[in-house]
Amino acid sequence: MTSRAALSGVLVADFSRVLAAPYATMLLADLGADVVKVERPGSGDDTRAWGPPHAHGEATYFLSVNRNKRSFAADLADERDRARCEELVRRADVLFENFRPGTMDKYGLGWERARELNPGLVYCSVTGFGGGAGAALPGYDLLLQALGGLMSVTGPAPGEPVKTGAALVDVLTGLHAAVGVLAALRHRDATGQGQLVEVNLLSTLLSSLVNQSAGYTLAGAVPGILGNRHPSIAPYEVFEAADRPIVIAVGNDRQFAALCRGLGTPELAADPRFATNPDRVAHVEELAAVLGAALRRRTAARWFELLTPLGVPCGPVNDLAAAVDLAERLGLRPTVAVPEADGAARGAGGAGDGAMDLVRDPIGLSATPPRYDRRPPRLGEHTEEIAAWLDS
């Protein structure tokens, strides 16, 4: 028997697009919320055009964060469509938007108007830099990585900043937005009162820099680029094995002693330059030279086999295919086949036809697990049914 989803009965009016907020609304949809994605007729979410790569005739970027949603094509400049959107707001439990500040107000759907329409509404506004002096700044992940300090600590060497390989600021912001909304729903259920949830990319990034940002606020330390090294732990970096790179991520002296035994150099653990973690950080270049010479004697896979049973955190630098394969071998079931809305997967051959393999929601719930009821919607796919419901 299928269990009731955790957020069954929660209606989300999703006016957001691109990544941060759509990621948040997908998480809520996975947990059972009915997410109505409001899109511009003709073009829809910007990411529908963000390809290659494509699959099923659609941009995989869009497909990555929009499963379990229904698409309602509506032009906010059109009076009838706007009236329907107002009705959607009246009926919704949650509203998400990530336009530049003031845009929703222009269409009569800003927070003050929305709370009049629906006093119990949880209204989540996601911006790049808040609604004050930074309101006019565009909130693109790459820009945030630069302005927010992430690129200043990411790169191969000092003076060579690089972005992360995924839009982590957007994803982290989406996670924070989802947590904020769930907290506000808890408050609403207890009091009947909705509230405004505000999340911005810059504040999220500064919080997510954790030890790096605390080093600055508490000790005035401005971190720089260390390549693949850690500012406070050693050895904690990438080395070259005989065939490809391998990561050694030793977090304490016991693990370091185990590493030394596994490498056949137990004397290193007693070397006064390397005996404690502060010693190793102070002599990181000498340590890297010694470990590098030892690690080049075997392949990365062989070191993984030898060192892991000793309790040494290590592993080869996998590409995405190898990472998914590892998760499969560990029994984590990293992907899931998401069917058509009627649950009848009709094959994966035609454009937009049948089930599609997407990365599984990482949240495990024993009683109310995430659902995978419908593939990401085609633009305007559910407009007629939603319009009829709103007009009733």
C-alpha positions, 0 to 999 in steps of 0.5 A: 500500500502506498503511504501518504506523502509527508506534504500531501495537501500542500499546494505550492504556487511556483512563480520561480525559474532557473535553479535556486527556487525551482530546486526548492520547489522540487524538493517540496514536490518530491515530499508530496506537495502539489506544485503548480509551476507558472510559466511564460507562454511560448518560452517558459522557464529560462532553463528550457533553452539551456542546452546542450545536453538534451534528452527526450527533446528537452534541456537536461538543465530544466529536467534536473529540477522540475519533476513532480510539478504541473506547468501552467502557462500564464501571462501576468500582463494579461488580465484574465491570466493574472486573475487566475494567478490571484485565485491560485494565490488564494488557494495556495499554502505556499508561494515561491518567486525569484523575480527582481524585487518589485516585479511581483508588486507590479502585477499585484502579487507581491507579499502585501497584496498576497497576504490580503488575498490569503492571510495563511500564505507562506510567501517565499522570496528568493533574491540574489542580494536582498531587497535593499541596496542590492535589489538591482543586481542580477543573481546569477550563480557565477556572479555570486561565486565571485562577489561572495568570496567563493572563487577567492578560495577556489582554484589551483593556485593563488591568483587563479580563481575558478568557479565550482563545477556545479551551481552550488550557491543556487543549490544551497540557497534552494535548500535554505529556502525549503527549510525556511518554508517548512518552518513557516508551514509549521508555524502556520499550522500552529497559529493560522498565520502565514509569513514572508520567508526571504532568502538571498544567494549572498547571505546563503553563500557567506553562511555556507563558507562556514569555517572560512567565514568564521575565520574572518569574523572571529580572527580577521583571517582572510583566506586565499586559494590553497588549491586542493589543500585545507587551511587547517588539516594535513594531509588533506589534498590530491596526490598523483598515484601511478595512474591518476589522482587520488585524494587523501583526507586525513582528519586526525593523528590516528588516521595519519598513523594508519596512513603511514603504516599502509604506505609502508612508512610507519616512521613518519608518524613519529617524525616531529615534523608530522607527529600532530596535525598542527605540525603537519600543517606547518610542514605541509610541503615537506609532507606532500613530497614524502607522501607523493613519492610513496603514492606514485608506487601504486594505482589509485584503485589499489591504494583505495583497496589497501588504505580504506580497510585501515580507516584511512579516508581516501579515494580516486578522483572519479568522473560523474559516471564512476561516481554514479557507479560507486553509489550503485555498488554501495546500494544507494540507488542513486537514480530513479525512473520517473514516469509520465503523470499517469504512471504508465512509462511508455518507453524512453525512445521518443522526444518527451516520451515515457519514463526518464532517469533522474537523480533520486531525492537524497532524503530518506523517510521511513514512513513518508518517502519521497515520491516520483509521480510525474516527469518534468512537465512540458510547457503549459502541459496542465494549463487547461486542467488548472485553468478549469479548476481555478475558474470553478 
